[in-house]
Amino acid sequence: MTNKTKIAIIGAGPGSLATAMLLSQLDYEVSIYEKNDRIGGRTALHKMGKYSFDIGPSALTMTHVLTSLFMDCKRDILDYVSLLPINPIHTLYFKDISFPLFSDQASTKKVIATYFPGEEYGFDRFMRENTKKMLYLTPLNQFNYSSLFDFFRPTTLRALPSLTLGRSLMDDLARYFNSKHLRLAFSLQMRYLGMSPWDIPASYSIIPFSEYYYGTYHPIGGQNKIVEAMQQVITENKGKLFFNSEVTEFEIDDKKITGAKLANGQVIEADYYFTNLDFIHSMTTEKTNKADTKEYSSSAFMLYLGLNKEFPFSHQSIIFPSDYRKFSINTMHKKILSKDLAVHITNPSATDNTMAPINHSSIRIMVPVPNNSSQIDWKKETKEFRQLVLDTVKDRLDVPDLEDFIEEEFIITPKDWEEKYHIKHGAVFGLQHVWSQHGFLHLSKKTPNYKNLFVIGAGAMTGSSLPYIIENAQIATKKFLQKEKKSK
């Protein structure tokens, strides 16, 4: 390709890296501009002394999507990343009962039969019916849904019965499980999507389903190893990454971006630009106002602990409050802090001995909390809330001496998510996953119609997990190639 088409990508998160992989593989001149000194965004590595932590995602499912991305670039993902199965997927701690669930369906069925006799047949139906649902819904991820007409595609119409419109996830799970414990066990959506299972549409049952169907994995060294592998492919394809290069504004001429201005005053010129939606929010007051009217997910209070002792926790432990619905209402609707918490604990040392020294543990604790539209003063609340979180873990996991072994500690509050990571309202899971914010109604489809701009990343669609971010990058790349073809 002579006089290569120049592509400028703003940000070095997974969506940007996936896009850069695909376009550099096609021999476009690709440059990524990242405001921080490292790749990954929320998928980055955080080091504290001899302890390593994933800032964000803690497990990977639907690995075929990642495999497909590397195959599109004529690579084998296993040449870059070693994936270990997580088993059990998680251990669930209720006030009156605790039990593990496994990615192996036969093992999970056996656990259910032991603790909830007869309910194992509901699990069989859940898996069987969601297999069909996944078959119909997966092709929908390949569409851009930038207009109402996309909803009338034959593929979309065939999938309509599987969308179970008008039904919440919790309503749907009542069709399979009589036990409230199992309904909660299969509706861990506060963790995945920052919403209440009583609010989220029933179609999202495919997310807990995917853990048992596709399995759940941990890359040796942490989730950050995935973005490092993506960076390596980009570098092999002669793509370029520029760090400490924050884009502050676009220069516009006749609905076309003519340059991206960096904080140091330098102007980057390219033929096409790819960027994250959070940056679009800051472009105009009008766009900010539109963003303020949308419904956002919960935020998260994060506690990262380097412990000089090996604790016998599963890779993932979920602590449930006595009244999960009350907790959800407090978090999502009343936007107040609860005293009885839902807590997600990640202990990668249970699977991977590279995250902490031998006989030590790198523990990450996540608690869903209201986003910053709540006006909670985290400077005032952090100390007391941190202690409440630790007391909850010590009590419910029966580790009264936990604090005695803290060697390193790091906290991220909702205020930090907003100020340091530039996430609207600190809502780490983006917009709420409701029908009024899907498809062509999603804010990313309402962005200024610049001729050479494409929106990518977690904020560009409804669904913030890595597989959906990669699929969105593939959609954006396909859309770009169609436009590029027409322009020639």
NUKOL-414865 format. One record per residue (C-alpha): z negated, x negated, y negated; residue number from 1; residue in one letter. Coordinates in steps of 0.02 Angstrom, whole numbers, plus 50000, padded with zeros to 5 digits. Example, Ala and Ser with C-alpha at 12.3 -4.5 7.8 and 13.67 -1.06 7.14 Angstrom:
REM residues 2
@w:49610; u:49385; v:50225; pos:1; code:A
@w:49643; u:49316; v:50053; pos:2; code:S
REM end
This chain:
REM residues 488
@w:50000; u:50000; v:50000; pos:1; code:M
@w:50055; u:49919; v:49837; pos:2; code:T
@w:49964; u:49957; v:49675; pos:3; code:N
@w:49820; u:50030; v:49773; pos:4; code:K
@w:49741; u:50191; v:49714; pos:5; code:T
@w:49570; u:50149; v:49641; pos:6; code:K
@w:49420; u:50250; v:49697; pos:7; code:I
@w:49251; u:50242; v:49607; pos:8; code:A
@w:49103; u:50315; v:49701; pos:9; code:I
@w:48942; u:50350; v:49608; pos:10; code:I
@w:48787; u:50316; v:49712; pos:11; code:G
@w:48761; u:50231; v:49880; pos:12; code:A
@w:48679; u:50370; v:49981; pos:13; code:G
@w:48745; u:50421; v:50154; pos:14; code:P
@w:48875; u:50542; v:50084; pos:15; code:G
@w:48946; u:50408; v:49969; pos:16; code:S
@w:48946; u:50279; v:50107; pos:17; code:L
@w:49033; u:50396; v:50230; pos:18; code:A
@w:49167; u:50434; v:50099; pos:19; code:T
@w:49188; u:50249; v:50062; pos:20; code:A
@w:49205; u:50211; v:50248; pos:21; code:M
@w:49345; u:50338; v:50270; pos:22; code:L
@w:49441; u:50291; v:50112; pos:23; code:L
@w:49424; u:50102; v:50134; pos:24; code:S
@w:49487; u:50123; v:50313; pos:25; code:Q
@w:49642; u:50206; v:50237; pos:26; code:L
@w:49665; u:50050; v:50127; pos:27; code:D
@w:49614; u:50128; v:49961; pos:28; code:Y
@w:49529; u:50013; v:49836; pos:29; code:E
@w:49351; u:50076; v:49846; pos:30; code:V
@w:49205; u:50027; v:49735; pos:31; code:S
@w:49029; u:50099; v:49744; pos:32; code:I
@w:48911; u:50095; v:49594; pos:33; code:Y
@w:48727; u:50112; v:49634; pos:34; code:E
@w:48588; u:50120; v:49503; pos:35; code:K
@w:48459; u:50042; v:49621; pos:36; code:N
@w:48459; u:49871; v:49702; pos:37; code:D
@w:48494; u:49937; v:49877; pos:38; code:R
@w:48591; u:50068; v:49973; pos:39; code:I
@w:48529; u:50226; v:50055; pos:40; code:G
@w:48445; u:50333; v:49923; pos:41; code:G
@w:48317; u:50435; v:50019; pos:42; code:R
@w:48378; u:50354; v:50181; pos:43; code:T
@w:48326; u:50182; v:50118; pos:44; code:A
@w:48200; u:50066; v:50198; pos:45; code:L
@w:48029; u:50044; v:50116; pos:46; code:H
@w:47937; u:49883; v:50160; pos:47; code:K
@w:47752; u:49854; v:50133; pos:48; code:M
@w:47699; u:49684; v:50195; pos:49; code:G
@w:47731; u:49681; v:50382; pos:50; code:K
@w:47760; u:49870; v:50393; pos:51; code:Y
@w:47927; u:49961; v:50382; pos:52; code:S
@w:47955; u:50144; v:50338; pos:53; code:F
@w:48100; u:50264; v:50318; pos:54; code:D
@w:48081; u:50346; v:50147; pos:55; code:I
@w:48163; u:50508; v:50203; pos:56; code:G
@w:48238; u:50571; v:50368; pos:57; code:P
@w:48132; u:50533; v:50521; pos:58; code:S
@w:48245; u:50584; v:50666; pos:59; code:A
@w:48429; u:50604; v:50704; pos:60; code:L
@w:48515; u:50742; v:50802; pos:61; code:T
@w:48699; u:50793; v:50821; pos:62; code:M
@w:48740; u:50609; v:50845; pos:63; code:T
@w:48920; u:50656; v:50889; pos:64; code:H
@w:48953; u:50681; v:50703; pos:65; code:V
@w:48902; u:50502; v:50666; pos:66; code:L
@w:49000; u:50441; v:50817; pos:67; code:T
@w:49154; u:50534; v:50754; pos:68; code:S
@w:49139; u:50453; v:50581; pos:69; code:L
@w:49140; u:50279; v:50657; pos:70; code:F
@w:49283; u:50326; v:50774; pos:71; code:M
@w:49385; u:50382; v:50622; pos:72; code:D
@w:49360; u:50204; v:50560; pos:73; code:C
@w:49409; u:50132; v:50729; pos:74; code:K
@w:49231; u:50076; v:50764; pos:75; code:R
@w:49102; u:50108; v:50898; pos:76; code:D
@w:48935; u:50160; v:50822; pos:77; code:I
@w:48843; u:50074; v:50965; pos:78; code:L
@w:48912; u:49906; v:50907; pos:79; code:D
@w:48812; u:49930; v:50747; pos:80; code:Y
@w:48660; u:50037; v:50790; pos:81; code:V
@w:48549; u:50056; v:50943; pos:82; code:S
@w:48489; u:50236; v:50966; pos:83; code:L
@w:48332; u:50276; v:51064; pos:84; code:L
@w:48293; u:50453; v:51125; pos:85; code:P
@w:48134; u:50528; v:51052; pos:86; code:I
@w:48025; u:50606; v:51187; pos:87; code:N
@w:47932; u:50714; v:51164; pos:88; code:P
@w:48030; u:50774; v:51013; pos:89; code:I
@w:47863; u:50825; v:50938; pos:90; code:H
@w:47687; u:50870; v:50987; pos:91; code:T
@w:47627; u:51031; v:50906; pos:92; code:L
@w:47447; u:51052; v:50851; pos:93; code:Y
@w:47385; u:51230; v:50824; pos:94; code:F
@w:47202; u:51271; v:50795; pos:95; code:K
@w:47183; u:51342; v:50971; pos:96; code:D
@w:47314; u:51248; v:51073; pos:97; code:I
@w:47418; u:51088; v:51073; pos:98; code:S
@w:47575; u:51051; v:51174; pos:99; code:F
@w:47731; u:50939; v:51172; pos:100; code:P
@w:47913; u:50992; v:51174; pos:101; code:L
@w:48051; u:50881; v:51245; pos:102; code:F
@w:48237; u:50857; v:51213; pos:103; code:S
@w:48261; u:50877; v:51400; pos:104; code:D
@w:48277; u:51065; v:51420; pos:105; code:Q
@w:48203; u:51068; v:51595; pos:106; code:A
@w:48046; u:50978; v:51532; pos:107; code:S
@w:48026; u:51097; v:51385; pos:108; code:T
@w:48050; u:51246; v:51499; pos:109; code:K
@w:47913; u:51178; v:51613; pos:110; code:K
@w:47794; u:51157; v:51464; pos:111; code:V
@w:47827; u:51335; v:51407; pos:112; code:I
@w:47799; u:51403; v:51582; pos:113; code:A
@w:47634; u:51309; v:51591; pos:114; code:T
@w:47563; u:51362; v:51423; pos:115; code:Y
@w:47653; u:51529; v:51400; pos:116; code:F
@w:47698; u:51599; v:51573; pos:117; code:P
@w:47853; u:51707; v:51571; pos:118; code:G
@w:47912; u:51646; v:51401; pos:119; code:E
@w:48023; u:51514; v:51481; pos:120; code:E
@w:48154; u:51648; v:51511; pos:121; code:Y
@w:48158; u:51680; v:51324; pos:122; code:G
@w:48193; u:51494; v:51301; pos:123; code:F
@w:48340; u:51509; v:51422; pos:124; code:D
@w:48411; u:51653; v:51319; pos:125; code:R
@w:48380; u:51561; v:51156; pos:126; code:F
@w:48480; u:51411; v:51218; pos:127; code:M
@w:48618; u:51516; v:51296; pos:128; code:R
@w:48647; u:51627; v:51144; pos:129; code:E
@w:48633; u:51484; v:51018; pos:130; code:N
@w:48761; u:51384; v:51117; pos:131; code:T
@w:48883; u:51525; v:51080; pos:132; code:K
@w:48824; u:51535; v:50899; pos:133; code:K
@w:48852; u:51347; v:50877; pos:134; code:M
@w:49026; u:51364; v:50952; pos:135; code:L
@w:49074; u:51492; v:50819; pos:136; code:Y
@w:48982; u:51416; v:50671; pos:137; code:L
@w:49028; u:51231; v:50692; pos:138; code:T
@w:49211; u:51254; v:50636; pos:139; code:P
@w:49149; u:51332; v:50474; pos:140; code:L
@w:49079; u:51163; v:50422; pos:141; code:N
@w:49258; u:51099; v:50410; pos:142; code:Q
@w:49303; u:51218; v:50268; pos:143; code:F
@w:49275; u:51185; v:50085; pos:144; code:N
@w:49236; u:51368; v:50043; pos:145; code:Y
@w:49286; u:51340; v:49862; pos:146; code:S
@w:49347; u:51519; v:49842; pos:147; code:S
@w:49309; u:51694; v:49906; pos:148; code:L
@w:49471; u:51692; v:50007; pos:149; code:F
@w:49400; u:51557; v:50122; pos:150; code:D
@w:49280; u:51688; v:50189; pos:151; code:F
@w:49427; u:51789; v:50255; pos:152; code:F
@w:49495; u:51652; v:50366; pos:153; code:R
@w:49511; u:51710; v:50549; pos:154; code:P
@w:49386; u:51576; v:50599; pos:155; code:T
@w:49259; u:51643; v:50475; pos:156; code:T
@w:49284; u:51824; v:50527; pos:157; code:L
@w:49260; u:51780; v:50711; pos:158; code:R
@w:49096; u:51695; v:50667; pos:159; code:A
@w:49023; u:51842; v:50569; pos:160; code:L
@w:48925; u:51918; v:50716; pos:161; code:P
@w:48844; u:51749; v:50746; pos:162; code:S
@w:48783; u:51740; v:50566; pos:163; code:L
@w:48660; u:51882; v:50606; pos:164; code:T
@w:48668; u:51938; v:50424; pos:165; code:L
@w:48515; u:52025; v:50354; pos:166; code:G
@w:48396; u:51948; v:50480; pos:167; code:R
@w:48273; u:51807; v:50448; pos:168; code:S
@w:48246; u:51664; v:50568; pos:169; code:L
@w:48075; u:51731; v:50615; pos:170; code:M
@w:48149; u:51903; v:50648; pos:171; code:D
@w:48279; u:51824; v:50760; pos:172; code:D
@w:48152; u:51720; v:50858; pos:173; code:L
@w:48052; u:51877; v:50896; pos:174; code:A
@w:48199; u:51926; v:51008; pos:175; code:R
@w:48161; u:51777; v:51120; pos:176; code:Y
@w:47974; u:51741; v:51109; pos:177; code:F
@w:47821; u:51853; v:51109; pos:178; code:N
@w:47704; u:51708; v:51070; pos:179; code:S
@w:47679; u:51672; v:50885; pos:180; code:K
@w:47652; u:51490; v:50934; pos:181; code:H
@w:47826; u:51478; v:51009; pos:182; code:L
@w:47906; u:51569; v:50862; pos:183; code:R
@w:47831; u:51438; v:50747; pos:184; code:L
@w:47877; u:51298; v:50867; pos:185; code:A
@w:48060; u:51349; v:50854; pos:186; code:F
@w:48058; u:51380; v:50667; pos:187; code:S
@w:48007; u:51214; v:50591; pos:188; code:L
@w:48117; u:51249; v:50440; pos:189; code:Q
@w:47989; u:51199; v:50309; pos:190; code:M
@w:48015; u:51025; v:50378; pos:191; code:R
@w:48205; u:51028; v:50388; pos:192; code:Y
@w:48257; u:51137; v:50243; pos:193; code:L
@w:48108; u:51160; v:50130; pos:194; code:G
@w:48098; u:51349; v:50158; pos:195; code:M
@w:47992; u:51479; v:50243; pos:196; code:S
@w:48053; u:51539; v:50415; pos:197; code:P
@w:48022; u:51715; v:50350; pos:198; code:W
@w:48150; u:51686; v:50212; pos:199; code:D
@w:48283; u:51578; v:50292; pos:200; code:I
@w:48435; u:51665; v:50369; pos:201; code:P
@w:48436; u:51685; v:50559; pos:202; code:A
@w:48596; u:51583; v:50575; pos:203; code:S
@w:48491; u:51426; v:50549; pos:204; code:Y
@w:48420; u:51445; v:50724; pos:205; code:S
@w:48557; u:51321; v:50771; pos:206; code:I
@w:48452; u:51182; v:50691; pos:207; code:I
@w:48302; u:51189; v:50809; pos:208; code:P
@w:48427; u:51230; v:50948; pos:209; code:F
@w:48522; u:51068; v:50911; pos:210; code:S
@w:48368; u:50962; v:50949; pos:211; code:E
@w:48362; u:51027; v:51127; pos:212; code:Y
@w:48551; u:51035; v:51152; pos:213; code:Y
@w:48605; u:50869; v:51077; pos:214; code:Y
@w:48441; u:50774; v:51091; pos:215; code:G
@w:48344; u:50686; v:50954; pos:216; code:T
@w:48358; u:50500; v:50920; pos:217; code:Y
@w:48282; u:50356; v:50825; pos:218; code:H
@w:48385; u:50203; v:50776; pos:219; code:P
@w:48295; u:50040; v:50816; pos:220; code:I
@w:48231; u:49978; v:50647; pos:221; code:G
@w:48233; u:50152; v:50570; pos:222; code:G
@w:48356; u:50276; v:50497; pos:223; code:Q
@w:48401; u:50147; v:50365; pos:224; code:N
@w:48497; u:50052; v:50501; pos:225; code:K
@w:48626; u:50191; v:50497; pos:226; code:I
@w:48667; u:50165; v:50313; pos:227; code:V
@w:48665; u:49976; v:50340; pos:228; code:E
@w:48796; u:50000; v:50476; pos:229; code:A
@w:48899; u:50108; v:50358; pos:230; code:M
@w:48889; u:49972; v:50224; pos:231; code:Q
@w:48946; u:49843; v:50351; pos:232; code:Q
@w:49103; u:49943; v:50392; pos:233; code:V
@w:49142; u:49964; v:50207; pos:234; code:I
@w:49123; u:49776; v:50180; pos:235; code:T
@w:49234; u:49740; v:50332; pos:236; code:E
@w:49364; u:49854; v:50252; pos:237; code:N
@w:49350; u:49754; v:50090; pos:238; code:K
@w:49262; u:49892; v:49996; pos:239; code:G
@w:49145; u:49834; v:49856; pos:240; code:K
@w:48966; u:49883; v:49811; pos:241; code:L
@w:48890; u:49853; v:49640; pos:242; code:F
@w:48701; u:49869; v:49625; pos:243; code:F
@w:48593; u:49896; v:49470; pos:244; code:N
@w:48745; u:49987; v:49402; pos:245; code:S
@w:48690; u:50158; v:49340; pos:246; code:E
@w:48828; u:50274; v:49281; pos:247; code:V
@w:48763; u:50367; v:49127; pos:248; code:T
@w:48915; u:50471; v:49078; pos:249; code:E
@w:49097; u:50506; v:49109; pos:250; code:F
@w:49234; u:50486; v:48979; pos:251; code:E
@w:49346; u:50640; v:48983; pos:252; code:I
@w:49522; u:50672; v:48920; pos:253; code:D
@w:49609; u:50839; v:48954; pos:254; code:D
@w:49500; u:50884; v:49104; pos:255; code:K
@w:49527; u:50714; v:49179; pos:256; code:K
@w:49397; u:50577; v:49195; pos:257; code:I
@w:49464; u:50418; v:49115; pos:258; code:T
@w:49309; u:50311; v:49139; pos:259; code:G
@w:49131; u:50301; v:49203; pos:260; code:A
@w:49014; u:50219; v:49080; pos:261; code:K
@w:48874; u:50110; v:49147; pos:262; code:L
@w:48702; u:50089; v:49068; pos:263; code:A
@w:48753; u:49914; v:49012; pos:264; code:N
@w:48900; u:49986; v:48915; pos:265; code:G
@w:49036; u:49933; v:49038; pos:266; code:Q
@w:49168; u:50066; v:49072; pos:267; code:V
@w:49234; u:50082; v:49250; pos:268; code:I
@w:49412; u:50142; v:49263; pos:269; code:E
@w:49480; u:50221; v:49422; pos:270; code:A
@w:49610; u:50347; v:49478; pos:271; code:D
@w:49482; u:50459; v:49565; pos:272; code:Y
@w:49293; u:50478; v:49558; pos:273; code:Y
@w:49169; u:50540; v:49689; pos:274; code:F
@w:48993; u:50583; v:49635; pos:275; code:T
@w:48833; u:50675; v:49682; pos:276; code:N
@w:48793; u:50845; v:49609; pos:277; code:L
@w:48628; u:50787; v:49532; pos:278; code:D
@w:48730; u:50681; v:49413; pos:279; code:F
@w:48840; u:50830; v:49369; pos:280; code:I
@w:48682; u:50924; v:49319; pos:281; code:H
@w:48649; u:50798; v:49183; pos:282; code:S
@w:48826; u:50801; v:49113; pos:283; code:M
@w:48811; u:50955; v:49001; pos:284; code:T
@w:48676; u:51071; v:48937; pos:285; code:T
@w:48775; u:51219; v:49005; pos:286; code:E
@w:48773; u:51146; v:49179; pos:287; code:K
@w:48586; u:51109; v:49167; pos:288; code:T
@w:48554; u:51289; v:49117; pos:289; code:N
@w:48651; u:51353; v:49266; pos:290; code:K
@w:48553; u:51237; v:49379; pos:291; code:A
@w:48389; u:51304; v:49310; pos:292; code:D
@w:48432; u:51481; v:49364; pos:293; code:T
@w:48454; u:51432; v:49547; pos:294; code:K
@w:48325; u:51443; v:49685; pos:295; code:E
@w:48262; u:51274; v:49744; pos:296; code:Y
@w:48177; u:51219; v:49904; pos:297; code:S
@w:48000; u:51153; v:49918; pos:298; code:S
@w:47956; u:50974; v:49878; pos:299; code:S
@w:47855; u:50853; v:49983; pos:300; code:A
@w:47698; u:50749; v:49962; pos:301; code:F
@w:47726; u:50588; v:50058; pos:302; code:M
@w:47595; u:50465; v:50117; pos:303; code:L
@w:47650; u:50301; v:50198; pos:304; code:Y
@w:47514; u:50205; v:50290; pos:305; code:L
@w:47517; u:50033; v:50369; pos:306; code:G
@w:47377; u:50036; v:50498; pos:307; code:L
@w:47309; u:49883; v:50587; pos:308; code:N
@w:47283; u:49982; v:50745; pos:309; code:K
@w:47400; u:50066; v:50869; pos:310; code:E
@w:47368; u:50253; v:50872; pos:311; code:F
@w:47419; u:50362; v:51021; pos:312; code:P
@w:47519; u:50487; v:50917; pos:313; code:F
@w:47690; u:50550; v:50973; pos:314; code:S
@w:47841; u:50496; v:50872; pos:315; code:H
@w:47825; u:50663; v:50781; pos:316; code:Q
@w:47668; u:50768; v:50768; pos:317; code:S
@w:47662; u:50937; v:50681; pos:318; code:I
@w:47497; u:51010; v:50622; pos:319; code:I
@w:47500; u:51197; v:50587; pos:320; code:F
@w:47379; u:51287; v:50471; pos:321; code:P
@w:47282; u:51439; v:50532; pos:322; code:S
@w:47399; u:51554; v:50434; pos:323; code:D
@w:47571; u:51476; v:50421; pos:324; code:Y
@w:47643; u:51627; v:50330; pos:325; code:R
@w:47509; u:51614; v:50195; pos:326; code:K
@w:47546; u:51429; v:50179; pos:327; code:F
@w:47732; u:51468; v:50161; pos:328; code:S
@w:47701; u:51601; v:50029; pos:329; code:I
@w:47588; u:51483; v:49931; pos:330; code:N
@w:47718; u:51345; v:49938; pos:331; code:T
@w:47879; u:51442; v:49907; pos:332; code:M
@w:47830; u:51597; v:49809; pos:333; code:H
@w:47660; u:51577; v:49725; pos:334; code:K
@w:47696; u:51391; v:49701; pos:335; code:K
@w:47515; u:51340; v:49722; pos:336; code:I
@w:47434; u:51208; v:49833; pos:337; code:L
@w:47351; u:51263; v:49994; pos:338; code:S
@w:47186; u:51202; v:50066; pos:339; code:K
@w:47243; u:51231; v:50246; pos:340; code:D
@w:47397; u:51123; v:50266; pos:341; code:L
@w:47554; u:51105; v:50370; pos:342; code:A
@w:47574; u:50919; v:50405; pos:343; code:V
@w:47717; u:50821; v:50483; pos:344; code:H
@w:47669; u:50648; v:50547; pos:345; code:I
@w:47798; u:50520; v:50598; pos:346; code:T
@w:47744; u:50373; v:50705; pos:347; code:N
@w:47902; u:50274; v:50746; pos:348; code:P
@w:47794; u:50142; v:50831; pos:349; code:S
@w:47783; u:50264; v:50977; pos:350; code:A
@w:47968; u:50233; v:51008; pos:351; code:T
@w:48011; u:50072; v:50917; pos:352; code:D
@w:47903; u:49914; v:50912; pos:353; code:N
@w:48001; u:49839; v:50766; pos:354; code:T
@w:47930; u:49953; v:50630; pos:355; code:M
@w:47756; u:49875; v:50636; pos:356; code:A
@w:47676; u:49723; v:50719; pos:357; code:P
@w:47616; u:49741; v:50897; pos:358; code:I
@w:47455; u:49844; v:50905; pos:359; code:N
@w:47487; u:49909; v:50728; pos:360; code:H
@w:47565; u:50072; v:50665; pos:361; code:S
@w:47681; u:50125; v:50524; pos:362; code:S
@w:47632; u:50305; v:50494; pos:363; code:I
@w:47722; u:50424; v:50377; pos:364; code:R
@w:47636; u:50588; v:50330; pos:365; code:I
@w:47734; u:50728; v:50247; pos:366; code:M
@w:47662; u:50891; v:50178; pos:367; code:V
@w:47774; u:51027; v:50105; pos:368; code:P
@w:47715; u:51069; v:49929; pos:369; code:V
@w:47786; u:51172; v:49784; pos:370; code:P
@w:47928; u:51094; v:49684; pos:371; code:N
@w:47900; u:51046; v:49503; pos:372; code:N
@w:47943; u:51217; v:49433; pos:373; code:S
@w:47761; u:51249; v:49483; pos:374; code:S
@w:47702; u:51139; v:49338; pos:375; code:Q
@w:47572; u:51059; v:49453; pos:376; code:I
@w:47498; u:50905; v:49368; pos:377; code:D
@w:47515; u:50773; v:49503; pos:378; code:W
@w:47426; u:50640; v:49401; pos:379; code:K
@w:47275; u:50752; v:49409; pos:380; code:K
@w:47297; u:50818; v:49586; pos:381; code:E
@w:47355; u:50665; v:49686; pos:382; code:T
@w:47187; u:50586; v:49726; pos:383; code:K
@w:47103; u:50745; v:49788; pos:384; code:E
@w:47259; u:50805; v:49881; pos:385; code:F
@w:47280; u:50636; v:49966; pos:386; code:R
@w:47102; u:50651; v:50032; pos:387; code:Q
@w:47133; u:50829; v:50092; pos:388; code:L
@w:47287; u:50769; v:50188; pos:389; code:V
@w:47192; u:50626; v:50269; pos:390; code:L
@w:47044; u:50737; v:50312; pos:391; code:D
@w:47164; u:50862; v:50393; pos:392; code:T
@w:47244; u:50726; v:50500; pos:393; code:V
@w:47076; u:50650; v:50549; pos:394; code:K
@w:47007; u:50819; v:50600; pos:395; code:D
@w:47156; u:50895; v:50688; pos:396; code:R
@w:47212; u:50737; v:50781; pos:397; code:L
@w:47033; u:50684; v:50815; pos:398; code:D
@w:47044; u:50513; v:50730; pos:399; code:V
@w:46887; u:50512; v:50620; pos:400; code:P
@w:46902; u:50325; v:50585; pos:401; code:D
@w:47085; u:50329; v:50529; pos:402; code:L
@w:47048; u:50268; v:50352; pos:403; code:E
@w:46957; u:50114; v:50417; pos:404; code:D
@w:47123; u:50042; v:50475; pos:405; code:F
@w:47229; u:50069; v:50318; pos:406; code:I
@w:47303; u:49901; v:50271; pos:407; code:E
@w:47448; u:49961; v:50161; pos:408; code:E
@w:47475; u:50127; v:50070; pos:409; code:E
@w:47611; u:50207; v:49966; pos:410; code:F
@w:47623; u:50384; v:49897; pos:411; code:I
@w:47772; u:50486; v:49835; pos:412; code:I
@w:47732; u:50648; v:49742; pos:413; code:T
@w:47854; u:50785; v:49686; pos:414; code:P
@w:47848; u:50706; v:49512; pos:415; code:K
@w:47904; u:50541; v:49587; pos:416; code:D
@w:48048; u:50626; v:49679; pos:417; code:W
@w:48109; u:50696; v:49513; pos:418; code:E
@w:48079; u:50545; v:49401; pos:419; code:E
@w:48119; u:50400; v:49518; pos:420; code:K
@w:48249; u:50481; v:49632; pos:421; code:Y
@w:48324; u:50599; v:49502; pos:422; code:H
@w:48304; u:50753; v:49613; pos:423; code:I
@w:48304; u:50918; v:49520; pos:424; code:K
@w:48126; u:50989; v:49517; pos:425; code:H
@w:48082; u:50859; v:49650; pos:426; code:G
@w:48155; u:50984; v:49775; pos:427; code:A
@w:48197; u:50857; v:49910; pos:428; code:V
@w:48295; u:50983; v:50015; pos:429; code:F
@w:48403; u:51040; v:49867; pos:430; code:G
@w:48449; u:51220; v:49837; pos:431; code:L
@w:48372; u:51351; v:49949; pos:432; code:Q
@w:48482; u:51395; v:50097; pos:433; code:H
@w:48515; u:51577; v:50054; pos:434; code:V
@w:48680; u:51671; v:50058; pos:435; code:W
@w:48688; u:51689; v:49868; pos:436; code:S
@w:48700; u:51499; v:49855; pos:437; code:Q
@w:48822; u:51466; v:49998; pos:438; code:H
@w:49007; u:51426; v:49997; pos:439; code:G
@w:49100; u:51461; v:49835; pos:440; code:F
@w:48936; u:51524; v:49760; pos:441; code:L
@w:48857; u:51352; v:49781; pos:442; code:H
@w:48829; u:51261; v:49616; pos:443; code:L
@w:48940; u:51116; v:49669; pos:444; code:S
@w:49089; u:51236; v:49672; pos:445; code:K
@w:49049; u:51285; v:49492; pos:446; code:K
@w:49060; u:51109; v:49423; pos:447; code:T
@w:49186; u:51070; v:49284; pos:448; code:P
@w:49359; u:51070; v:49359; pos:449; code:N
@w:49405; u:50890; v:49323; pos:450; code:Y
@w:49569; u:50845; v:49404; pos:451; code:K
@w:49508; u:50684; v:49482; pos:452; code:N
@w:49326; u:50721; v:49524; pos:453; code:L
@w:49252; u:50760; v:49696; pos:454; code:F
@w:49071; u:50806; v:49731; pos:455; code:V
@w:48985; u:50733; v:49885; pos:456; code:I
@w:48810; u:50703; v:49952; pos:457; code:G
@w:48662; u:50814; v:49996; pos:458; code:A
@w:48675; u:50911; v:49834; pos:459; code:G
@w:48856; u:50957; v:49864; pos:460; code:A
@w:48825; u:51087; v:49997; pos:461; code:M
@w:48691; u:51191; v:50079; pos:462; code:T
@w:48621; u:51082; v:50216; pos:463; code:G
@w:48534; u:50918; v:50180; pos:464; code:S
@w:48528; u:50831; v:50350; pos:465; code:S
@w:48634; u:50678; v:50388; pos:466; code:L
@w:48762; u:50764; v:50502; pos:467; code:P
@w:48801; u:50894; v:50368; pos:468; code:Y
@w:48811; u:50760; v:50232; pos:469; code:I
@w:48938; u:50666; v:50339; pos:470; code:I
@w:49039; u:50824; v:50372; pos:471; code:E
@w:49040; u:50860; v:50185; pos:472; code:N
@w:49107; u:50684; v:50153; pos:473; code:A
@w:49245; u:50716; v:50280; pos:474; code:Q
@w:49289; u:50880; v:50191; pos:475; code:I
@w:49293; u:50795; v:50021; pos:476; code:A
@w:49402; u:50655; v:50089; pos:477; code:T
@w:49524; u:50780; v:50165; pos:478; code:K
@w:49531; u:50875; v:49999; pos:479; code:K
@w:49565; u:50711; v:49907; pos:480; code:F
@w:49705; u:50662; v:50027; pos:481; code:L
@w:49788; u:50831; v:50002; pos:482; code:Q
@w:49780; u:50811; v:49812; pos:483; code:K
@w:49839; u:50631; v:49823; pos:484; code:E
@w:49988; u:50684; v:49929; pos:485; code:K
@w:50038; u:50819; v:49805; pos:486; code:K
@w:50029; u:50699; v:49659; pos:487; code:S
@w:50159; u:50582; v:49734; pos:488; code:K
REM end
